[in-house]
Amino acid sequence: MKNLKLKIIRQKIDKLDDKLLNLIKIRTNLVTGILKQKKFKNQIIDKSRIKEVLTLIKKKSVTRKIDPKITKKIWKNMIRAYIDFEKRNFKKK
């Protein structure tokens, strides 16, 4: 019985992961659009924007009763991944 419940929950997580992948694709396309607007590689890291995003995510997490430590870690890692993505894809104009 426990294995069946576990399997069902895992299937739900797998479906949710598919939705997250679709959202990541959309986010990546948006980041690519932003990257095209940047003229210099030193524009990739915007510390004030990062701080603003993390503050907003913390507030939204608390409002939605999500552990803000989890969302902070997720967003910090996502920001790092997109900074790396931008550095790898930056083309001088």
N, CA, C and O atoms as a CHARMM CRD file, in Angstrom:
* protein
*
  372
    1    1 MET  N      0.82300  -1.20200   0.00000 PROA 1      0.00000
    2    1 MET  CA     0.00000   0.00000   0.00000 PROA 1      0.00000
    3    1 MET  C      0.86200   1.25900   0.00000 PROA 1      0.00000
    4    1 MET  O      0.58700   2.19100  -0.75600 PROA 1      0.00000
    5    2 LYS  N      1.90600   1.30300   0.83800 PROA 2      0.00000
    6    2 LYS  CA     2.76700   2.47100   0.89900 PROA 2      0.00000
    7    2 LYS  C      3.45800   2.70800  -0.45200 PROA 2      0.00000
    8    2 LYS  O      3.59600   3.84700  -0.89800 PROA 2      0.00000
    9    3 ASN  N      3.88800   1.61800  -1.08900 PROA 3      0.00000
   10    3 ASN  CA     4.57600   1.74300  -2.37100 PROA 3      0.00000
   11    3 ASN  C      3.67300   2.34500  -3.43400 PROA 3      0.00000
   12    3 ASN  O      4.14100   3.11900  -4.26900 PROA 3      0.00000
   13    4 LEU  N      2.39000   2.00700  -3.42100 PROA 4      0.00000
   14    4 LEU  CA     1.44300   2.54900  -4.38600 PROA 4      0.00000
   15    4 LEU  C      1.26600   4.05400  -4.16100 PROA 4      0.00000
   16    4 LEU  O      1.27200   4.83100  -5.11600 PROA 4      0.00000
   17    5 LYS  N      1.11000   4.46000  -2.89900 PROA 5      0.00000
   18    5 LYS  CA     0.96700   5.88200  -2.58900 PROA 5      0.00000
   19    5 LYS  C      2.22900   6.64600  -2.98500 PROA 5      0.00000
   20    5 LYS  O      2.15400   7.74300  -3.53800 PROA 5      0.00000
   21    6 LEU  N      3.36600   6.06600  -2.70000 PROA 6      0.00000
   22    6 LEU  CA     4.64100   6.68500  -3.05000 PROA 6      0.00000
   23    6 LEU  C      4.75700   6.84200  -4.56300 PROA 6      0.00000
   24    6 LEU  O      5.19800   7.87900  -5.05900 PROA 6      0.00000
   25    7 LYS  N      4.35900   5.80800  -5.28100 PROA 7      0.00000
   26    7 LYS  CA     4.42400   5.83700  -6.74500 PROA 7      0.00000
   27    7 LYS  C      3.50900   6.93500  -7.30000 PROA 7      0.00000
   28    7 LYS  O      3.89700   7.65700  -8.21900 PROA 7      0.00000
   29    8 ILE  N      2.32400   7.05900  -6.75900 PROA 8      0.00000
   30    8 ILE  CA     1.37300   8.07900  -7.21000 PROA 8      0.00000
   31    8 ILE  C      1.91800   9.48100  -6.95300 PROA 8      0.00000
   32    8 ILE  O      1.82700  10.36000  -7.81000 PROA 8      0.00000
   33    9 ILE  N      2.47800   9.67600  -5.77900 PROA 9      0.00000
   34    9 ILE  CA     3.05000  10.98800  -5.44500 PROA 9      0.00000
   35    9 ILE  C      4.22100  11.29800  -6.37700 PROA 9      0.00000
   36    9 ILE  O      4.36200  12.42900  -6.84200 PROA 9      0.00000
   37   10 ARG  N      5.04400  10.31800  -6.64500 PROA 10     0.00000
   38   10 ARG  CA     6.19000  10.53000  -7.53700 PROA 10     0.00000
   39   10 ARG  C      5.72900  10.85300  -8.96200 PROA 10     0.00000
   40   10 ARG  O      6.35400  11.66300  -9.64700 PROA 10     0.00000
   41   11 GLN  N      4.65200  10.23100  -9.40300 PROA 11     0.00000
   42   11 GLN  CA     4.11000  10.53700 -10.73000 PROA 11     0.00000
   43   11 GLN  C      3.62000  11.98600 -10.78900 PROA 11     0.00000
   44   11 GLN  O      3.78500  12.66300 -11.80400 PROA 11     0.00000
   45   12 LYS  N      3.02300  12.45300  -9.70200 PROA 12     0.00000
   46   12 LYS  CA     2.58500  13.84800  -9.63500 PROA 12     0.00000
   47   12 LYS  C      3.77800  14.79000  -9.68700 PROA 12     0.00000
   48   12 LYS  O      3.72500  15.83300 -10.33900 PROA 12     0.00000
   49   13 ILE  N      4.85000  14.42200  -9.00200 PROA 13     0.00000
   50   13 ILE  CA     6.07100  15.23600  -9.03400 PROA 13     0.00000
   51   13 ILE  C      6.63800  15.25900 -10.45300 PROA 13     0.00000
   52   13 ILE  O      7.07400  16.30800 -10.92700 PROA 13     0.00000
   53   14 ASP  N      6.63700  14.11800 -11.13000 PROA 14     0.00000
   54   14 ASP  CA     7.14300  14.05500 -12.50700 PROA 14     0.00000
   55   14 ASP  C      6.33100  14.97300 -13.43700 PROA 14     0.00000
   56   14 ASP  O      6.90200  15.65100 -14.29200 PROA 14     0.00000
   57   15 LYS  N      5.02300  14.99200 -13.27200 PROA 15     0.00000
   58   15 LYS  CA     4.17600  15.87600 -14.08500 PROA 15     0.00000
   59   15 LYS  C      4.47300  17.34200 -13.78200 PROA 15     0.00000
   60   15 LYS  O      4.51600  18.17800 -14.68400 PROA 15     0.00000
   61   16 LEU  N      4.67300  17.63700 -12.51200 PROA 16     0.00000
   62   16 LEU  CA     5.01400  18.99900 -12.11500 PROA 16     0.00000
   63   16 LEU  C      6.37500  19.39800 -12.68000 PROA 16     0.00000
   64   16 LEU  O      6.55800  20.53300 -13.12200 PROA 16     0.00000
   65   17 ASP  N      7.32700  18.46800 -12.66700 PROA 17     0.00000
   66   17 ASP  CA     8.64900  18.73200 -13.24000 PROA 17     0.00000
   67   17 ASP  C      8.54200  19.08600 -14.72400 PROA 17     0.00000
   68   17 ASP  O      9.26200  19.96100 -15.20700 PROA 17     0.00000
   69   18 ASP  N      7.65000  18.41300 -15.44500 PROA 18     0.00000
   70   18 ASP  CA     7.44200  18.73800 -16.86000 PROA 18     0.00000
   71   18 ASP  C      6.95800  20.18000 -17.01600 PROA 18     0.00000
   72   18 ASP  O      7.40400  20.89500 -17.91300 PROA 18     0.00000
   73   19 LYS  N      6.05600  20.59700 -16.15000 PROA 19     0.00000
   74   19 LYS  CA     5.55800  21.97700 -16.19300 PROA 19     0.00000
   75   19 LYS  C      6.67200  22.96100 -15.86000 PROA 19     0.00000
   76   19 LYS  O      6.77500  24.02200 -16.47700 PROA 19     0.00000
   77   20 LEU  N      7.50800  22.61100 -14.88400 PROA 20     0.00000
   78   20 LEU  CA     8.63400  23.47200 -14.52400 PROA 20     0.00000
   79   20 LEU  C      9.61200  23.61300 -15.69200 PROA 20     0.00000
   80   20 LEU  O     10.13600  24.69900 -15.93800 PROA 20     0.00000
   81   21 LEU  N      9.85500  22.52000 -16.40300 PROA 21     0.00000
   82   21 LEU  CA    10.74700  22.58400 -17.56000 PROA 21     0.00000
   83   21 LEU  C     10.20000  23.53300 -18.62400 PROA 21     0.00000
   84   21 LEU  O     10.95900  24.27900 -19.24300 PROA 21     0.00000
   85   22 ASN  N      8.89200  23.50800 -18.83600 PROA 22     0.00000
   86   22 ASN  CA     8.28400  24.43700 -19.79000 PROA 22     0.00000
   87   22 ASN  C      8.46300  25.88300 -19.33200 PROA 22     0.00000
   88   22 ASN  O      8.73800  26.76200 -20.14900 PROA 22     0.00000
   89   23 LEU  N      8.31200  26.13300 -18.04300 PROA 23     0.00000
   90   23 LEU  CA     8.50100  27.48100 -17.51100 PROA 23     0.00000
   91   23 LEU  C      9.96200  27.91500 -17.62200 PROA 23     0.00000
   92   23 LEU  O     10.24500  29.07900 -17.90400 PROA 23     0.00000
   93   24 ILE  N     10.88400  26.98700 -17.40300 PROA 24     0.00000
   94   24 ILE  CA    12.30200  27.29700 -17.52500 PROA 24     0.00000
   95   24 ILE  C     12.64000  27.66500 -18.97100 PROA 24     0.00000
   96   24 ILE  O     13.44500  28.56400 -19.21400 PROA 24     0.00000
   97   25 LYS  N     12.03300  26.97900 -19.91400 PROA 25     0.00000
   98   25 LYS  CA    12.25200  27.31200 -21.32700 PROA 25     0.00000
   99   25 LYS  C     11.77400  28.73100 -21.61400 PROA 25     0.00000
  100   25 LYS  O     12.47100  29.49800 -22.27900 PROA 25     0.00000
  101   26 ILE  N     10.59600  29.08400 -21.11900 PROA 26     0.00000
  102   26 ILE  CA    10.06700  30.43300 -21.31000 PROA 26     0.00000
  103   26 ILE  C     10.99300  31.45900 -20.64900 PROA 26     0.00000
  104   26 ILE  O     11.29500  32.49500 -21.24300 PROA 26     0.00000
  105   27 ARG  N     11.43700  31.17800 -19.44100 PROA 27     0.00000
  106   27 ARG  CA    12.32800  32.09300 -18.71300 PROA 27     0.00000
  107   27 ARG  C     13.65100  32.25800 -19.46300 PROA 27     0.00000
  108   27 ARG  O     14.18700  33.36300 -19.54500 PROA 27     0.00000
  109   28 THR  N     14.17200  31.16700 -20.00400 PROA 28     0.00000
  110   28 THR  CA    15.41400  31.22600 -20.75800 PROA 28     0.00000
  111   28 THR  C     15.25600  32.10600 -21.99500 PROA 28     0.00000
  112   28 THR  O     16.15600  32.87700 -22.33000 PROA 28     0.00000
  113   29 ASN  N     14.12300  31.99400 -22.67000 PROA 29     0.00000
  114   29 ASN  CA    13.87200  32.84800 -23.83200 PROA 29     0.00000
  115   29 ASN  C     13.83300  34.32500 -23.43100 PROA 29     0.00000
  116   29 ASN  O     14.34100  35.18100 -24.15500 PROA 29     0.00000
  117   30 LEU  N     13.23600  34.61800 -22.28800 PROA 30     0.00000
  118   30 LEU  CA    13.18400  35.99800 -21.80100 PROA 30     0.00000
  119   30 LEU  C     14.58500  36.50000 -21.44600 PROA 30     0.00000
  120   30 LEU  O     14.94300  37.63300 -21.76800 PROA 30     0.00000
  121   31 VAL  N     15.37100  35.66000 -20.78600 PROA 31     0.00000
  122   31 VAL  CA    16.74600  36.03300 -20.42900 PROA 31     0.00000
  123   31 VAL  C     17.56400  36.26800 -21.70200 PROA 31     0.00000
  124   31 VAL  O     18.39000  37.17900 -21.74400 PROA 31     0.00000
  125   32 THR  N     17.34200  35.46600 -22.72400 PROA 32     0.00000
  126   32 THR  CA    18.03000  35.65600 -23.99900 PROA 32     0.00000
  127   32 THR  C     17.68100  37.02700 -24.59300 PROA 32     0.00000
  128   32 THR  O     18.54200  37.70800 -25.15000 PROA 32     0.00000
  129   33 GLY  N     16.42100  37.41600 -24.46700 PROA 33     0.00000
  130   33 GLY  CA    16.00800  38.73800 -24.93500 PROA 33     0.00000
  131   33 GLY  C     16.69400  39.85200 -24.16600 PROA 33     0.00000
  132   33 GLY  O     17.10300  40.85500 -24.75000 PROA 33     0.00000
  133   34 ILE  N     16.81800  39.68100 -22.87400 PROA 34     0.00000
  134   34 ILE  CA    17.51700  40.66800 -22.04500 PROA 34     0.00000
  135   34 ILE  C     18.99400  40.72100 -22.43800 PROA 34     0.00000
  136   34 ILE  O     19.57600  41.80000 -22.55200 PROA 34     0.00000
  137   35 LEU  N     19.58700  39.56000 -22.64000 PROA 35     0.00000
  138   35 LEU  CA    21.00100  39.49400 -22.99500 PROA 35     0.00000
  139   35 LEU  C     21.28300  40.25900 -24.28600 PROA 35     0.00000
  140   35 LEU  O     22.32900  40.89500 -24.41800 PROA 35     0.00000
  141   36 LYS  N     20.37200  40.19900 -25.21700 PROA 36     0.00000
  142   36 LYS  CA    20.55100  40.90300 -26.49200 PROA 36     0.00000
  143   36 LYS  C     20.59400  42.41800 -26.30000 PROA 36     0.00000
  144   36 LYS  O     21.12800  43.13900 -27.14400 PROA 36     0.00000
  145   37 GLN  N     20.03400  42.89800 -25.19500 PROA 37     0.00000
  146   37 GLN  CA    20.02200  44.33600 -24.91300 PROA 37     0.00000
  147   37 GLN  C     21.30600  44.81200 -24.23800 PROA 37     0.00000
  148   37 GLN  O     21.55800  46.01400 -24.15500 PROA 37     0.00000
  149   38 LYS  N     22.10600  43.88300 -23.76400 PROA 38     0.00000
  150   38 LYS  CA    23.32800  44.24200 -23.03500 PROA 38     0.00000
  151   38 LYS  C     24.47500  44.43400 -24.01700 PROA 38     0.00000
  152   38 LYS  O     24.73200  43.58500 -24.87000 PROA 38     0.00000
  153   39 LYS  N     25.16000  45.56700 -23.87900 PROA 39     0.00000
  154   39 LYS  CA    26.25300  45.89000 -24.79600 PROA 39     0.00000
  155   39 LYS  C     27.61100  45.45000 -24.26600 PROA 39     0.00000
  156   39 LYS  O     28.54100  45.21000 -25.03600 PROA 39     0.00000
  157   40 PHE  N     27.71600  45.34700 -22.93300 PROA 40     0.00000
  158   40 PHE  CA    28.99500  45.00500 -22.31900 PROA 40     0.00000
  159   40 PHE  C     28.81600  43.82600 -21.36600 PROA 40     0.00000
  160   40 PHE  O     27.79100  43.69200 -20.69700 PROA 40     0.00000
  161   41 LYS  N     29.83000  42.98800 -21.32500 PROA 41     0.00000
  162   41 LYS  CA    29.76700  41.78500 -20.48300 PROA 41     0.00000
  163   41 LYS  C     29.60200  42.12300 -19.00400 PROA 41     0.00000
  164   41 LYS  O     29.01400  41.34700 -18.25100 PROA 41     0.00000
  165   42 ASN  N     30.12200  43.28500 -18.58300 PROA 42     0.00000
  166   42 ASN  CA    30.00100  43.65500 -17.16600 PROA 42     0.00000
  167   42 ASN  C     28.57200  44.03800 -16.77700 PROA 42     0.00000
  168   42 ASN  O     28.29900  44.28800 -15.60300 PROA 42     0.00000
  169   43 GLN  N     27.66000  44.08600 -17.75100 PROA 43     0.00000
  170   43 GLN  CA    26.24900  44.35600 -17.46100 PROA 43     0.00000
  171   43 GLN  C     25.49700  43.08900 -17.06000 PROA 43     0.00000
  172   43 GLN  O     24.33900  43.15800 -16.64900 PROA 43     0.00000
  173   44 ILE  N     26.13700  41.95900 -17.17500 PROA 44     0.00000
  174   44 ILE  CA    25.45900  40.68400 -16.89800 PROA 44     0.00000
  175   44 ILE  C     25.04600  40.57800 -15.43400 PROA 44     0.00000
  176   44 ILE  O     23.92400  40.17000 -15.13800 PROA 44     0.00000
  177   45 ILE  N     25.92900  40.93700 -14.52900 PROA 45     0.00000
  178   45 ILE  CA    25.60700  40.83800 -13.09600 PROA 45     0.00000
  179   45 ILE  C     25.12700  42.19800 -12.59900 PROA 45     0.00000
  180   45 ILE  O     25.87200  43.17800 -12.59700 PROA 45     0.00000
  181   46 ASP  N     23.86900  42.23000 -12.17900 PROA 46     0.00000
  182   46 ASP  CA    23.25900  43.45100 -11.64100 PROA 46     0.00000
  183   46 ASP  C     22.89200  43.16500 -10.18300 PROA 46     0.00000
  184   46 ASP  O     21.81600  42.64100  -9.89200 PROA 46     0.00000
  185   47 LYS  N     23.79200  43.51300  -9.28600 PROA 47     0.00000
  186   47 LYS  CA    23.61900  43.17200  -7.86700 PROA 47     0.00000
  187   47 LYS  C     22.35900  43.77000  -7.26400 PROA 47     0.00000
  188   47 LYS  O     21.70800  43.13100  -6.43800 PROA 47     0.00000
  189   48 SER  N     22.00600  44.97900  -7.66100 PROA 48     0.00000
  190   48 SER  CA    20.79000  45.58300  -7.09600 PROA 48     0.00000
  191   48 SER  C     19.54500  44.82800  -7.56600 PROA 48     0.00000
  192   48 SER  O     18.59700  44.66100  -6.79800 PROA 48     0.00000
  193   49 ARG  N     19.54000  44.37400  -8.81500 PROA 49     0.00000
  194   49 ARG  CA    18.40600  43.59000  -9.33300 PROA 49     0.00000
  195   49 ARG  C     18.32800  42.23700  -8.62400 PROA 49     0.00000
  196   49 ARG  O     17.23800  41.77300  -8.29200 PROA 49     0.00000
  197   50 ILE  N     19.46400  41.61400  -8.39400 PROA 50     0.00000
  198   50 ILE  CA    19.48500  40.32500  -7.69800 PROA 50     0.00000
  199   50 ILE  C     18.91400  40.48400  -6.29100 PROA 50     0.00000
  200   50 ILE  O     18.10200  39.67200  -5.85000 PROA 50     0.00000
  201   51 LYS  N     19.33900  41.52500  -5.59600 PROA 51     0.00000
  202   51 LYS  CA    18.83400  41.78600  -4.24500 PROA 51     0.00000
  203   51 LYS  C     17.32400  42.02800  -4.26900 PROA 51     0.00000
  204   51 LYS  O     16.58900  41.51900  -3.42300 PROA 51     0.00000
  205   52 GLU  N     16.87800  42.80900  -5.24500 PROA 52     0.00000
  206   52 GLU  CA    15.44800  43.10200  -5.39400 PROA 52     0.00000
  207   52 GLU  C     14.64200  41.81500  -5.61300 PROA 52     0.00000
  208   52 GLU  O     13.60000  41.61800  -4.98900 PROA 52     0.00000
  209   53 VAL  N     15.12700  40.95300  -6.49300 PROA 53     0.00000
  210   53 VAL  CA    14.43900  39.69100  -6.79500 PROA 53     0.00000
  211   53 VAL  C     14.37200  38.80900  -5.55200 PROA 53     0.00000
  212   53 VAL  O     13.31200  38.26800  -5.23800 PROA 53     0.00000
  213   54 LEU  N     15.48500  38.65800  -4.84300 PROA 54     0.00000
  214   54 LEU  CA    15.51800  37.78800  -3.66400 PROA 54     0.00000
  215   54 LEU  C     14.61300  38.32500  -2.54800 PROA 54     0.00000
  216   54 LEU  O     13.97700  37.54500  -1.83900 PROA 54     0.00000
  217   55 THR  N     14.55600  39.62100  -2.39400 PROA 55     0.00000
  218   55 THR  CA    13.66600  40.22800  -1.39300 PROA 55     0.00000
  219   55 THR  C     12.20800  39.95900  -1.74600 PROA 55     0.00000
  220   55 THR  O     11.40600  39.60300  -0.88300 PROA 55     0.00000
  221   56 LEU  N     11.87300  40.13000  -3.01700 PROA 56     0.00000
  222   56 LEU  CA    10.50300  39.89300  -3.47700 PROA 56     0.00000
  223   56 LEU  C     10.10300  38.42600  -3.31500 PROA 56     0.00000
  224   56 LEU  O      8.98800  38.12300  -2.89100 PROA 56     0.00000
  225   57 ILE  N     11.01500  37.52900  -3.65200 PROA 57     0.00000
  226   57 ILE  CA    10.73800  36.08900  -3.52000 PROA 57     0.00000
  227   57 ILE  C     10.52700  35.72900  -2.04800 PROA 57     0.00000
  228   57 ILE  O      9.66300  34.91100  -1.73100 PROA 57     0.00000
  229   58 LYS  N     11.29700  36.32300  -1.16100 PROA 58     0.00000
  230   58 LYS  CA    11.12200  36.05200   0.27100 PROA 58     0.00000
  231   58 LYS  C      9.73700  36.49300   0.73400 PROA 58     0.00000
  232   58 LYS  O      9.04600  35.75400   1.43500 PROA 58     0.00000
  233   59 LYS  N      9.33700  37.69600   0.34200 PROA 59     0.00000
  234   59 LYS  CA     8.01300  38.19900   0.73100 PROA 59     0.00000
  235   59 LYS  C      6.90400  37.30500   0.18400 PROA 59     0.00000
  236   59 LYS  O      5.96900  36.95300   0.90300 PROA 59     0.00000
  237   60 LYS  N      7.01200  36.94600  -1.08000 PROA 60     0.00000
  238   60 LYS  CA     5.99100  36.09000  -1.69700 PROA 60     0.00000
  239   60 LYS  C      5.96300  34.70500  -1.05400 PROA 60     0.00000
  240   60 LYS  O      4.89600  34.11400  -0.89000 PROA 60     0.00000
  241   61 SER  N      7.12400  34.19700  -0.69600 PROA 61     0.00000
  242   61 SER  CA     7.19900  32.88000  -0.04800 PROA 61     0.00000
  243   61 SER  C      6.48900  32.90100   1.29800 PROA 61     0.00000
  244   61 SER  O      5.71200  31.99900   1.61100 PROA 61     0.00000
  245   62 VAL  N      6.75400  33.92100   2.08400 PROA 62     0.00000
  246   62 VAL  CA     6.12500  34.03900   3.40400 PROA 62     0.00000
  247   62 VAL  C      4.61200  34.16000   3.24400 PROA 62     0.00000
  248   62 VAL  O      3.85500  33.50700   3.96200 PROA 62     0.00000
  249   63 THR  N      4.17200  34.99400   2.30300 PROA 63     0.00000
  250   63 THR  CA     2.73600  35.17300   2.05200 PROA 63     0.00000
  251   63 THR  C      2.06900  33.85600   1.66500 PROA 63     0.00000
  252   63 THR  O      0.94700  33.57100   2.08400 PROA 63     0.00000
  253   64 ARG  N      2.76700  33.06300   0.86800 PROA 64     0.00000
  254   64 ARG  CA     2.20600  31.79000   0.37500 PROA 64     0.00000
  255   64 ARG  C      2.51500  30.60600   1.28500 PROA 64     0.00000
  256   64 ARG  O      2.19800  29.46000   0.96400 PROA 64     0.00000
  257   65 LYS  N      3.13700  30.89900   2.41900 PROA 65     0.00000
  258   65 LYS  CA     3.46700  29.87000   3.40800 PROA 65     0.00000
  259   65 LYS  C      4.38500  28.79000   2.84000 PROA 65     0.00000
  260   65 LYS  O      4.18200  27.59000   3.03000 PROA 65     0.00000
  261   66 ILE  N      5.41000  29.28000   2.13000 PROA 66     0.00000
  262   66 ILE  CA     6.46400  28.40900   1.61800 PROA 66     0.00000
  263   66 ILE  C      7.72100  28.74800   2.41500 PROA 66     0.00000
  264   66 ILE  O      7.99800  29.91900   2.67400 PROA 66     0.00000
  265   67 ASP  N      8.46500  27.74700   2.79400 PROA 67     0.00000
  266   67 ASP  CA     9.70000  27.97700   3.54900 PROA 67     0.00000
  267   67 ASP  C     10.62800  28.88600   2.73200 PROA 67     0.00000
  268   67 ASP  O     11.12300  28.47900   1.68100 PROA 67     0.00000
  269   68 PRO  N     10.86400  30.11600   3.21200 PROA 68     0.00000
  270   68 PRO  CA    11.68200  31.05500   2.43800 PROA 68     0.00000
  271   68 PRO  C     13.13500  30.61600   2.25700 PROA 68     0.00000
  272   68 PRO  O     13.80800  31.08500   1.34000 PROA 68     0.00000
  273   69 LYS  N     13.61900  29.73600   3.10700 PROA 69     0.00000
  274   69 LYS  CA    14.98200  29.22800   2.93300 PROA 69     0.00000
  275   69 LYS  C     15.07400  28.36900   1.66500 PROA 69     0.00000
  276   69 LYS  O     16.07600  28.39200   0.95100 PROA 69     0.00000
  277   70 ILE  N     14.00700  27.61600   1.40900 PROA 70     0.00000
  278   70 ILE  CA    13.98000  26.77800   0.20000 PROA 70     0.00000
  279   70 ILE  C     13.95900  27.65600  -1.04300 PROA 70     0.00000
  280   70 ILE  O     14.75600  27.46200  -1.96100 PROA 70     0.00000
  281   71 THR  N     13.04200  28.62700  -1.07000 PROA 71     0.00000
  282   71 THR  CA    12.92500  29.45800  -2.27100 PROA 71     0.00000
  283   71 THR  C     14.17200  30.31800  -2.47700 PROA 71     0.00000
  284   71 THR  O     14.57300  30.55900  -3.61600 PROA 71     0.00000
  285   72 LYS  N     14.78300  30.77800  -1.39900 PROA 72     0.00000
  286   72 LYS  CA    16.01300  31.57400  -1.52900 PROA 72     0.00000
  287   72 LYS  C     17.10900  30.73700  -2.19100 PROA 72     0.00000
  288   72 LYS  O     17.79900  31.21100  -3.09400 PROA 72     0.00000
  289   73 LYS  N     17.26400  29.49300  -1.73800 PROA 73     0.00000
  290   73 LYS  CA    18.28100  28.61900  -2.32900 PROA 73     0.00000
  291   73 LYS  C     17.98600  28.34500  -3.80100 PROA 73     0.00000
  292   73 LYS  O     18.88800  28.36900  -4.63800 PROA 73     0.00000
  293   74 ILE  N     16.71100  28.08600  -4.10900 PROA 74     0.00000
  294   74 ILE  CA    16.33100  27.80600  -5.49600 PROA 74     0.00000
  295   74 ILE  C     16.63300  29.01600  -6.37300 PROA 74     0.00000
  296   74 ILE  O     17.24600  28.88300  -7.43200 PROA 74     0.00000
  297   75 TRP  N     16.20500  30.19200  -5.93300 PROA 75     0.00000
  298   75 TRP  CA    16.39600  31.39300  -6.75600 PROA 75     0.00000
  299   75 TRP  C     17.86500  31.76900  -6.87200 PROA 75     0.00000
  300   75 TRP  O     18.30800  32.18100  -7.94500 PROA 75     0.00000
  301   76 LYS  N     18.63500  31.63700  -5.78800 PROA 76     0.00000
  302   76 LYS  CA    20.06800  31.94600  -5.87500 PROA 76     0.00000
  303   76 LYS  C     20.74900  31.03300  -6.89600 PROA 76     0.00000
  304   76 LYS  O     21.56600  31.48600  -7.69700 PROA 76     0.00000
  305   77 ASN  N     20.40500  29.75300  -6.85900 PROA 77     0.00000
  306   77 ASN  CA    20.98500  28.81700  -7.81700 PROA 77     0.00000
  307   77 ASN  C     20.53300  29.11700  -9.23900 PROA 77     0.00000
  308   77 ASN  O     21.31800  29.01000 -10.18000 PROA 77     0.00000
  309   78 MET  N     19.27400  29.49200  -9.39400 PROA 78     0.00000
  310   78 MET  CA    18.75500  29.82100 -10.71700 PROA 78     0.00000
  311   78 MET  C     19.45200  31.08000 -11.24900 PROA 78     0.00000
  312   78 MET  O     19.82600  31.13900 -12.42000 PROA 78     0.00000
  313   79 ILE  N     19.62000  32.07000 -10.39400 PROA 79     0.00000
  314   79 ILE  CA    20.31300  33.30000 -10.79500 PROA 79     0.00000
  315   79 ILE  C     21.74000  32.97800 -11.22100 PROA 79     0.00000
  316   79 ILE  O     22.20100  33.46000 -12.25500 PROA 79     0.00000
  317   80 ARG  N     22.43600  32.17400 -10.44000 PROA 80     0.00000
  318   80 ARG  CA    23.80700  31.77500 -10.79100 PROA 80     0.00000
  319   80 ARG  C     23.83900  31.05000 -12.14400 PROA 80     0.00000
  320   80 ARG  O     24.72000  31.29200 -12.96900 PROA 80     0.00000
  321   81 ALA  N     22.87700  30.16800 -12.35000 PROA 81     0.00000
  322   81 ALA  CA    22.81800  29.41100 -13.60500 PROA 81     0.00000
  323   81 ALA  C     22.58600  30.34200 -14.79300 PROA 81     0.00000
  324   81 ALA  O     23.18100  30.15700 -15.85400 PROA 81     0.00000
  325   82 TYR  N     21.72100  31.34400 -14.61500 PROA 82     0.00000
  326   82 TYR  CA    21.45600  32.27400 -15.71000 PROA 82     0.00000
  327   82 TYR  C     22.61200  33.24600 -15.92700 PROA 82     0.00000
  328   82 TYR  O     22.84500  33.67800 -17.05600 PROA 82     0.00000
  329   83 ILE  N     23.32900  33.59400 -14.88200 PROA 83     0.00000
  330   83 ILE  CA    24.53600  34.41500 -15.05700 PROA 83     0.00000
  331   83 ILE  C     25.54500  33.63000 -15.89700 PROA 83     0.00000
  332   83 ILE  O     26.14700  34.17200 -16.82400 PROA 83     0.00000
  333   84 ASP  N     25.72100  32.37000 -15.56900 PROA 84     0.00000
  334   84 ASP  CA    26.61600  31.50700 -16.34400 PROA 84     0.00000
  335   84 ASP  C     26.13800  31.40800 -17.79500 PROA 84     0.00000
  336   84 ASP  O     26.94100  31.49600 -18.72400 PROA 84     0.00000
  337   85 PHE  N     24.83400  31.22600 -17.98400 PROA 85     0.00000
  338   85 PHE  CA    24.23700  31.15300 -19.32100 PROA 85     0.00000
  339   85 PHE  C     24.53500  32.43600 -20.10600 PROA 85     0.00000
  340   85 PHE  O     24.93500  32.38000 -21.26900 PROA 85     0.00000
  341   86 GLU  N     24.33900  33.58500 -19.46500 PROA 86     0.00000
  342   86 GLU  CA    24.57500  34.86000 -20.13600 PROA 86     0.00000
  343   86 GLU  C     26.05200  35.02200 -20.49900 PROA 86     0.00000
  344   86 GLU  O     26.37500  35.48000 -21.59600 PROA 86     0.00000
  345   87 LYS  N     26.94000  34.65300 -19.59300 PROA 87     0.00000
  346   87 LYS  CA    28.37500  34.77000 -19.87400 PROA 87     0.00000
  347   87 LYS  C     28.76600  33.88500 -21.05600 PROA 87     0.00000
  348   87 LYS  O     29.56500  34.28900 -21.90200 PROA 87     0.00000
  349   88 ARG  N     28.20600  32.69000 -21.11100 PROA 88     0.00000
  350   88 ARG  CA    28.53300  31.77000 -22.20400 PROA 88     0.00000
  351   88 ARG  C     27.95100  32.22800 -23.53800 PROA 88     0.00000
  352   88 ARG  O     28.49600  31.90800 -24.59400 PROA 88     0.00000
  353   89 ASN  N     26.85500  32.97100 -23.49700 PROA 89     0.00000
  354   89 ASN  CA    26.15500  33.36400 -24.71500 PROA 89     0.00000
  355   89 ASN  C     26.31900  34.83600 -25.09000 PROA 89     0.00000
  356   89 ASN  O     25.75400  35.29200 -26.08400 PROA 89     0.00000
  357   90 PHE  N     27.08200  35.56800 -24.30600 PROA 90     0.00000
  358   90 PHE  CA    27.27900  36.98800 -24.59700 PROA 90     0.00000
  359   90 PHE  C     28.10100  37.13200 -25.88000 PROA 90     0.00000
  360   90 PHE  O     29.12700  36.47800 -26.06600 PROA 90     0.00000
  361   91 LYS  N     27.61500  38.00700 -26.74800 PROA 91     0.00000
  362   91 LYS  CA    28.33500  38.29100 -27.98700 PROA 91     0.00000
  363   91 LYS  C     28.57600  39.78100 -28.06300 PROA 91     0.00000
  364   91 LYS  O     27.64400  40.58100 -27.97900 PROA 91     0.00000
  365   92 LYS  N     29.82500  40.14300 -28.22200 PROA 92     0.00000
  366   92 LYS  CA    30.17400  41.55800 -28.34600 PROA 92     0.00000
  367   92 LYS  C     29.53000  42.12400 -29.59000 PROA 92     0.00000
  368   92 LYS  O     29.40200  41.44700 -30.61000 PROA 92     0.00000
  369   93 LYS  N     29.12700  43.37800 -29.48900 PROA 93     0.00000
  370   93 LYS  CA    28.47700  44.00900 -30.63800 PROA 93     0.00000
  371   93 LYS  C     29.40900  44.93700 -31.35000 PROA 93     0.00000
  372   93 LYS  O     29.02500  45.55400 -32.34400 PROA 93     0.00000
